[in-house]
Amino acid sequence: MNGQQRSAIKPGIQVAIVLKQDQATGKTTTGIVKDILTKSPNHPHGIKVRLVTGEVGRVKQILGSPNG
């Protein structure tokens, strides 16, 4: 599932994001969502989130809940 719809993203789910410095390469970072930073209901480049590690990027793929 892609990360363009804000309604599909909730704190605690596992996602793959692209960090700002990785936008040129498209390299993704996997983590757990802490905060949703995009206010609009959707975004063509992915909803911007903060991971529990503090990293900020746009969601490219929703991987699921951390419990399975």
Helices and strands as residue ranges (DSSP letters): G 6-8, E 14-19, G 20-22, E 28-36, E 48-51, E 56-64
